[in-house]
Amino acid sequence: MQLEHEHTKDAIRERLAAENRPNYLRDWVYGGIDGAITTFAIVAGVVGASLSAKIIVILGLANLIADGFSMAASNYSGTKTEADELERFRQIEKKHIELEPEGEREEVRQILSAKGLSGSALEDAVAAITSNEKTWIDTMLVEEYNLSINLRSPMISGLSTFLSFFICGSIPLIPFLLGVDHALEIALFSTALAFFVIGAIKSKWSLAAWWKSGIETLLIGITASAMAYAIGYFVKDLVS
């Protein structure tokens, strides 16, 4: 049976170092899916309403900038809230260690005891953890407050989301910007391919096979686009 990774000392060291670094791939997937869906939904809605290609370009570009910035700002704010929360609890633990060190040591002792340590092994572990303030505080943040201490940068998260939204959201617009024949068909095919690729990448965070995740995201995108087309088709008389 093949294992997912090696267990040599060097391999373990490299893997742990990599896993402790923030991963921004989720921000790219998040922005990419929304960018492709919302922009193609605009394309489908305008086509359904039998409006001109100029309207598609204008609304599509407006969506790329405005909605992309909105998503990026939301992701930035949400990620920054996590960072602010982590820092607040870090300062709380720092204050408690300074003012009530024995009480904080007892917290570490009970946490480790609940994990099965006892006797001299327990006391040695408590002494080792509390001998370094950063290790002590990090332990309490993870064990007492259930917080992650390896957070993503709010700025990089927001920027990643915007760039992904803009890049993937541009795919349905390119045929109309270039003024090529059969622009809708080309946009449909290229956007469907983008949906599938993004979904396949998304499978990194699930147990589903890459092709199942790709098809799932493709179906979500097609459904959103079909709804937009139907709305545009049925209300076109209102804007004609």
DRENDO-1510 file (C-alpha; in Angstrom, 1 decimal, always signed):
<recs>
REC; n; res; u; v; w
REC; 1; MET; +0.0; +0.0; +0.0 .
REC; 2; GLN; +1.4; +3.4; -1.0 .
REC; 3; LEU; +1.5; +6.1; +1.7 .
REC; 4; GLU; +0.7; +9.8; +1.0 .
REC; 5; HIS; +4.2; +10.9; +2.1 .
REC; 6; GLU; +7.6; +9.7; +3.3 .
REC; 7; HIS; +8.6; +9.3; +6.9 .
REC; 8; THR; +12.4; +9.9; +6.8 .
REC; 9; LYS; +13.7; +12.7; +9.1 .
REC; 10; ASP; +14.4; +15.1; +6.2 .
REC; 11; ALA; +11.0; +14.4; +4.6 .
REC; 12; ILE; +9.2; +14.9; +7.9 .
REC; 13; ARG; +11.1; +18.2; +8.6 .
REC; 14; GLU; +10.3; +19.5; +5.1 .
REC; 15; ARG; +6.6; +18.5; +5.3 .
REC; 16; LEU; +6.0; +20.0; +8.7 .
REC; 17; ALA; +7.7; +23.3; +7.6 .
REC; 18; ALA; +5.5; +23.4; +4.5 .
REC; 19; GLU; +2.3; +22.6; +6.4 .
REC; 20; ASN; +3.1; +25.4; +8.9 .
REC; 21; ARG; +3.2; +28.0; +6.1 .
REC; 22; PRO; +0.0; +29.8; +5.2 .
REC; 23; ASN; -1.7; +28.4; +2.1 .
REC; 24; TYR; -3.5; +30.9; -0.3 .
REC; 25; LEU; -4.7; +28.4; -2.8 .
REC; 26; ARG; -8.2; +28.5; -1.2 .
REC; 27; ASP; -8.3; +32.3; -1.9 .
REC; 28; TRP; -7.6; +31.7; -5.6 .
REC; 29; VAL; -10.2; +29.0; -5.8 .
REC; 30; TYR; -12.8; +31.1; -4.0 .
REC; 31; GLY; -12.2; +34.1; -6.2 .
REC; 32; GLY; -12.0; +32.1; -9.4 .
REC; 33; ILE; -15.3; +30.3; -8.9 .
REC; 34; ASP; -17.2; +33.4; -8.1 .
REC; 35; GLY; -15.5; +35.5; -10.9 .
REC; 36; ALA; -16.3; +32.9; -13.6 .
REC; 37; ILE; -19.9; +32.4; -12.4 .
REC; 38; THR; -20.9; +36.0; -11.9 .
REC; 39; THR; -19.4; +37.3; -15.1 .
REC; 40; PHE; -20.8; +34.5; -17.3 .
REC; 41; ALA; -24.1; +34.9; -15.5 .
REC; 42; ILE; -24.1; +38.6; -16.7 .
REC; 43; VAL; -23.2; +37.4; -20.2 .
REC; 44; ALA; -26.0; +34.9; -20.2 .
REC; 45; GLY; -28.5; +37.3; -18.9 .
REC; 46; VAL; -27.7; +40.0; -21.4 .
REC; 47; VAL; -27.7; +37.5; -24.3 .
REC; 48; GLY; -31.0; +36.2; -23.0 .
REC; 49; ALA; -32.4; +39.7; -23.1 .
REC; 50; SER; -31.2; +40.1; -26.7 .
REC; 51; LEU; -29.0; +43.1; -25.8 .
REC; 52; SER; -25.9; +44.1; -27.7 .
REC; 53; ALA; -22.4; +42.9; -27.1 .
REC; 54; LYS; -21.4; +46.4; -25.9 .
REC; 55; ILE; -23.7; +45.9; -23.0 .
REC; 56; ILE; -22.1; +42.6; -22.2 .
REC; 57; VAL; -18.6; +44.2; -22.2 .
REC; 58; ILE; -19.7; +47.2; -20.1 .
REC; 59; LEU; -21.6; +45.2; -17.4 .
REC; 60; GLY; -18.9; +42.5; -17.5 .
REC; 61; LEU; -16.0; +44.9; -16.9 .
REC; 62; ALA; -18.0; +46.7; -14.2 .
REC; 63; ASN; -18.6; +43.3; -12.5 .
REC; 64; LEU; -14.9; +42.4; -12.7 .
REC; 65; ILE; -13.8; +45.6; -10.9 .
REC; 66; ALA; -16.6; +46.3; -8.5 .
REC; 67; ASP; -17.6; +42.7; -7.5 .
REC; 68; GLY; -13.9; +41.6; -7.5 .
REC; 69; PHE; -13.0; +44.5; -5.2 .
REC; 70; SER; -15.9; +43.7; -2.9 .
REC; 71; MET; -15.0; +40.1; -2.6 .
REC; 72; ALA; -11.3; +41.0; -2.0 .
REC; 73; ALA; -12.3; +43.5; +0.7 .
REC; 74; SER; -14.6; +41.0; +2.4 .
REC; 75; ASN; -11.9; +38.3; +2.4 .
REC; 76; TYR; -9.3; +40.9; +3.7 .
REC; 77; SER; -11.7; +41.9; +6.5 .
REC; 78; GLY; -12.5; +38.4; +7.5 .
REC; 79; THR; -8.9; +37.3; +7.5 .
REC; 80; LYS; -7.9; +40.4; +9.4 .
REC; 81; THR; -10.6; +39.6; +12.0 .
REC; 82; GLU; -9.0; +36.2; +12.6 .
REC; 83; ALA; -5.5; +37.8; +13.0 .
REC; 84; ASP; -6.9; +40.4; +15.4 .
REC; 85; GLU; -8.6; +37.8; +17.5 .
REC; 86; LEU; -5.4; +35.7; +17.7 .
REC; 87; GLU; -3.4; +38.8; +18.8 .
REC; 88; ARG; -6.1; +39.7; +21.4 .
REC; 89; PHE; -5.9; +36.3; +23.0 .
REC; 90; ARG; -2.1; +36.3; +22.7 .
REC; 91; GLN; -2.0; +39.5; +24.8 .
REC; 92; ILE; -4.5; +38.0; +27.3 .
REC; 93; GLU; -2.3; +34.9; +27.8 .
REC; 94; LYS; +0.9; +37.0; +28.1 .
REC; 95; LYS; -0.7; +39.1; +30.8 .
REC; 96; HIS; -2.0; +36.0; +32.7 .
REC; 97; ILE; +1.5; +34.4; +32.5 .
REC; 98; GLU; +3.0; +37.6; +34.0 .
REC; 99; LEU; +0.5; +38.0; +36.8 .
REC; 100; GLU; -0.5; +34.4; +37.5 .
REC; 101; PRO; +2.3; +32.1; +36.3 .
REC; 102; GLU; +1.4; +29.1; +38.6 .
REC; 103; GLY; -2.2; +29.2; +37.5 .
REC; 104; GLU; -1.1; +29.1; +33.9 .
REC; 105; ARG; +1.2; +26.2; +34.6 .
REC; 106; GLU; -1.6; +24.3; +36.1 .
REC; 107; GLU; -3.7; +24.9; +33.0 .
REC; 108; VAL; -0.9; +23.4; +30.9 .
REC; 109; ARG; -0.6; +20.5; +33.4 .
REC; 110; GLN; -4.3; +19.7; +33.1 .
REC; 111; ILE; -4.3; +20.0; +29.3 .
REC; 112; LEU; -1.4; +17.5; +29.1 .
REC; 113; SER; -2.9; +15.3; +31.7 .
REC; 114; ALA; -6.1; +15.0; +29.6 .
REC; 115; LYS; -3.9; +13.8; +26.7 .
REC; 116; GLY; -2.7; +10.9; +28.8 .
REC; 117; LEU; +0.6; +12.2; +30.4 .
REC; 118; SER; +1.2; +11.6; +34.0 .
REC; 119; GLY; +3.9; +11.4; +36.7 .
REC; 120; SER; +7.4; +12.6; +35.8 .
REC; 121; ALA; +6.7; +12.7; +32.1 .
REC; 122; LEU; +3.9; +15.1; +32.7 .
REC; 123; GLU; +6.0; +17.4; +35.0 .
REC; 124; ASP; +8.9; +17.3; +32.5 .
REC; 125; ALA; +6.6; +18.3; +29.7 .
REC; 126; VAL; +5.0; +21.1; +31.7 .
REC; 127; ALA; +8.5; +22.4; +32.6 .
REC; 128; ALA; +9.7; +22.3; +29.0 .
REC; 129; ILE; +6.7; +24.1; +27.6 .
REC; 130; THR; +6.6; +26.8; +30.3 .
REC; 131; SER; +10.3; +27.5; +30.0 .
REC; 132; ASN; +9.8; +29.4; +26.8 .
REC; 133; GLU; +7.2; +32.2; +26.8 .
REC; 134; LYS; +6.3; +31.9; +23.1 .
REC; 135; THR; +5.9; +28.2; +23.2 .
REC; 136; TRP; +3.8; +28.6; +26.4 .
REC; 137; ILE; +1.5; +31.2; +24.8 .
REC; 138; ASP; +1.2; +29.3; +21.5 .
REC; 139; THR; +0.3; +26.1; +23.4 .
REC; 140; MET; -2.5; +27.9; +25.3 .
REC; 141; LEU; -3.8; +29.6; +22.1 .
REC; 142; VAL; -4.1; +26.2; +20.4 .
REC; 143; GLU; -5.2; +24.0; +23.3 .
REC; 144; GLU; -7.3; +26.4; +25.4 .
REC; 145; TYR; -8.9; +28.6; +22.7 .
REC; 146; ASN; -8.8; +26.2; +19.7 .
REC; 147; LEU; -7.1; +28.9; +17.6 .
REC; 148; SER; -4.8; +28.4; +14.6 .
REC; 149; ILE; -1.5; +30.2; +15.0 .
REC; 150; ASN; -0.5; +30.0; +11.4 .
REC; 151; LEU; -2.8; +32.5; +9.7 .
REC; 152; ARG; -2.8; +33.9; +6.2 .
REC; 153; SER; -1.9; +37.5; +5.5 .
REC; 154; PRO; -5.0; +39.6; +5.1 .
REC; 155; MET; -3.4; +41.6; +2.3 .
REC; 156; ILE; -2.2; +38.6; +0.4 .
REC; 157; SER; -5.6; +36.8; +0.9 .
REC; 158; GLY; -7.5; +39.8; -0.5 .
REC; 159; LEU; -5.1; +40.4; -3.4 .
REC; 160; SER; -5.2; +36.7; -4.3 .
REC; 161; THR; -9.0; +36.7; -4.3 .
REC; 162; PHE; -9.1; +39.8; -6.5 .
REC; 163; LEU; -6.6; +38.6; -9.0 .
REC; 164; SER; -8.3; +35.2; -9.3 .
REC; 165; PHE; -11.7; +36.8; -9.7 .
REC; 166; PHE; -10.4; +39.1; -12.4 .
REC; 167; ILE; -8.5; +36.4; -14.3 .
REC; 168; CYS; -11.3; +33.8; -14.3 .
REC; 169; GLY; -14.0; +36.4; -14.7 .
REC; 170; SER; -12.3; +37.7; -17.8 .
REC; 171; ILE; -12.7; +34.4; -19.6 .
REC; 172; PRO; -16.3; +34.8; -20.6 .
REC; 173; LEU; -15.7; +38.4; -21.8 .
REC; 174; ILE; -12.6; +37.8; -24.0 .
REC; 175; PRO; -14.6; +36.6; -27.1 .
REC; 176; PHE; -16.9; +39.7; -26.9 .
REC; 177; LEU; -13.9; +42.1; -26.4 .
REC; 178; LEU; -12.2; +40.6; -29.4 .
REC; 179; GLY; -15.5; +40.7; -31.4 .
REC; 180; VAL; -15.0; +37.2; -32.8 .
REC; 181; ASP; -17.7; +35.1; -34.5 .
REC; 182; HIS; -19.8; +32.8; -32.3 .
REC; 183; ALA; -18.6; +34.7; -29.2 .
REC; 184; LEU; -21.3; +33.2; -27.0 .
REC; 185; GLU; -20.4; +29.6; -27.9 .
REC; 186; ILE; -16.7; +30.3; -27.3 .
REC; 187; ALA; -17.4; +32.0; -24.0 .
REC; 188; LEU; -19.6; +29.0; -23.0 .
REC; 189; PHE; -17.0; +26.4; -23.8 .
REC; 190; SER; -14.1; +28.3; -22.2 .
REC; 191; THR; -16.0; +29.2; -19.1 .
REC; 192; ALA; -17.2; +25.6; -18.7 .
REC; 193; LEU; -13.6; +24.4; -19.0 .
REC; 194; ALA; -12.6; +27.0; -16.3 .
REC; 195; PHE; -15.4; +25.8; -14.0 .
REC; 196; PHE; -14.1; +22.2; -14.3 .
REC; 197; VAL; -10.5; +23.1; -13.8 .
REC; 198; ILE; -11.3; +25.2; -10.7 .
REC; 199; GLY; -13.4; +22.4; -9.3 .
REC; 200; ALA; -10.6; +19.9; -9.9 .
REC; 201; ILE; -8.2; +22.1; -8.0 .
REC; 202; LYS; -10.8; +22.5; -5.2 .
REC; 203; SER; -10.7; +18.7; -4.7 .
REC; 204; LYS; -7.4; +19.3; -2.8 .
REC; 205; TRP; -9.6; +20.0; +0.3 .
REC; 206; SER; -12.0; +17.1; +0.0 .
REC; 207; LEU; -12.1; +13.4; -0.3 .
REC; 208; ALA; -13.9; +13.6; -3.7 .
REC; 209; ALA; -12.0; +12.6; -6.8 .
REC; 210; TRP; -10.8; +15.5; -8.9 .
REC; 211; TRP; -13.1; +14.8; -11.7 .
REC; 212; LYS; -16.2; +14.6; -9.4 .
REC; 213; SER; -15.3; +17.9; -7.9 .
REC; 214; GLY; -14.7; +19.4; -11.3 .
REC; 215; ILE; -18.1; +18.2; -12.5 .
REC; 216; GLU; -19.8; +19.5; -9.4 .
REC; 217; THR; -18.4; +23.0; -9.9 .
REC; 218; LEU; -19.2; +22.8; -13.6 .
REC; 219; LEU; -22.9; +22.0; -12.7 .
REC; 220; ILE; -23.0; +24.9; -10.3 .
REC; 221; GLY; -21.7; +27.3; -12.9 .
REC; 222; ILE; -24.1; +26.0; -15.6 .
REC; 223; THR; -27.1; +26.3; -13.2 .
REC; 224; ALA; -26.3; +29.9; -12.3 .
REC; 225; SER; -25.8; +30.8; -16.0 .
REC; 226; ALA; -29.0; +29.1; -17.0 .
REC; 227; MET; -30.9; +31.0; -14.4 .
REC; 228; ALA; -29.4; +34.3; -15.5 .
REC; 229; TYR; -30.2; +33.5; -19.2 .
REC; 230; ALA; -33.8; +32.6; -18.3 .
REC; 231; ILE; -34.3; +35.8; -16.3 .
REC; 232; GLY; -32.9; +37.9; -19.2 .
REC; 233; TYR; -35.1; +36.1; -21.7 .
REC; 234; PHE; -38.3; +36.5; -19.8 .
REC; 235; VAL; -37.8; +40.2; -18.9 .
REC; 236; LYS; -36.3; +41.3; -22.2 .
REC; 237; ASP; -39.7; +42.9; -23.2 .
REC; 238; LEU; -39.2; +45.3; -20.2 .
REC; 239; VAL; -36.0; +46.7; -21.5 .
REC; 240; SER; -36.7; +46.6; -25.2 .
</recs>
